[in-house]
Each structure stands twice: as structure tokens, then as C-alpha cells.
Amino acid sequence: MKQDKPKLILITGGVRSGKSSFAQSLAQKSEGRIAFIATAQALDEEMAERIAEHRKKRPDNWETYEEPCQVEKVIREIGFLADVIIIDCLNFLVANLMADFKDGNRKELLNSKIKEVIASIIEESLKSRASIIIVSNEVGSGLVPVNPAGRFFRDMLGMANQDIARHADLVYLMVAGIPLLIKGKNDE
């Protein structure tokens, strides 16, 4: 990436739309140090297999940090050492933060907690020397979930995507593996 590199990049889109691959291809344009913050947790065998497949797709020289909830602390620790940091992905982070959601119990507390974490991620990203690439699912085009936890997740991730997009230099929407630049100007 150039000297006047974008500070914050959001890549959103549907499931299996090519978000992670595109994030990695953007990062690989940098000749510097690349860090990867993984938010998924291997809570079952199938998820463990998915995580293992994602690990295989990352270059060996990338530093990986597995952090399900405190992404902002990792950015603070490595943001002046790395040139590019990929956060993959925001939807797992939000799901992890609301892990104790029980039919609306603690909804306001979780709402506040999630908003605080997203604000901290934005703040740390903008202070960082590194370019930050955040991968997130677009939830605004899907069905309305049938249960309160699903609706709360959709609302929280939608809010998080909007907050990050508002501060991002570049926002891409992935459709069928094709990146559509919807905010900013990419000079590369």
C-alpha cells in the first residue's frame, strides 16, 4: 500500500461472497508486516475444521492473534508494529460479545457493551500506524430472524457495520467474488 494508504477499510457482503480472500489480497499488496486477528471460536468440530481451513489460506509469515472479544486491545498492542491488520470477522466478534443473551435478558447492557467495543475498535484503528481491514457480513439484505436473539444480533451487527463504514476510508461490498467499491476512492 502507498504512503497515503487508507487507515480503515471495511469489506462487507454475504456469506461466501469472497470477503476474506479479498481482504487477504489487499493486505498482500503491502510489503510490510501483516497481522491477522481471528475472532471465530472453535466451539464444535465443524467450526474447528473451518478455522483450520482459514489458517491454511494465510501466509506463514503473517502473525495471527486469536481474540474472540478484545480486538481493540490487540490493535492497541500491535498497531504500531504492523503495517496492515486484518480483523476477520466482525460478525463473530458481535456474536461472541452477546454469548450470554437470553431472550432479551441484559439486552440494554449488551447493547451498551457492544457499542463501546465497536467505538474502541474504531478509535484504536484510527490511532494505529497500520491500515486496518475489517471483514463483516452484510445482514441488511436477509430475512428478519424469528427469535429475539437473532434480531438483536442483526441489529447490533448492522449498527457496528454502519459505525465502522462512517469512519472508513474505503468500503467494499462483495458480490459473487467481485469487490464493489461503495465508499472512497482507491488509487491503486
Residue, then its C-alpha position, 0 to 999 in steps of 0.5 A: m500500500k502507498q504512503d497515503k494508504p487508507k487507515l480503515i477499510l471495511i469489506t462487507g457482503g454475504v456469506r461466501s461472497g469472497k470477503s476474506s480472500f479479498a481482504q487477504s489480497l489487499a493486505q498482500k499488496s503491502e510489503g510490510r508486516i501483516a497481522f491477522i486477528a481471528t475472532a471465530q471460536a472453535l466451539d464444535e468440530e465443524m467450526a474447528e475444521r473451518i478455522a483450520e481451513h482459514r489458517k491454511k489460506r494465510p501466509d506463514n509469515w503473517e502473525t495471527y492473534e486469536e481474540p474472540c472479544q478484545v480486538e481493540k486491545v490487540i490493535r492497541e498492542i500491535g498497531f504500531l508494529a504492523d503495517v496492515i491488520i486484518i480483523d476477520c470477522l466482525n460478525f463473530l466478534v458481535a456474536n461472541l460479545m452477546a454469548d450470554f443473551k437470553d431472550g432479551n435478558r441484559k439486552e440494554l447492557l449488551n447493547s451498551k457493551i457492544k457499542e463501546v467495543i465497536a467505538s474502541i475498535i474504531e478509535e484504536s484503528l484510527k490511532s494505529r500506524a497500520s491500515i486496518i481491514i475489517v471483514s463483516n457480513e452484510v445482514g441488511s439484505g436477509l430475512v428478519p430472524v424469528n427469535p429475539a436473539g437473532r434480531f438483536f444480533r442483526d441489529m447490533l451487527g448492522m449498527a457496528n457495520q454502519d459505525i465502522a463504514r462512517h469512519a472508513d476510508l474505503v468500503y467494499l461490498m462483495v458480490a459473487g467474488i467481485p469487490l464493489l467499491i461503495k465508499g472512497k476512492n482507491d488509487e491503486 
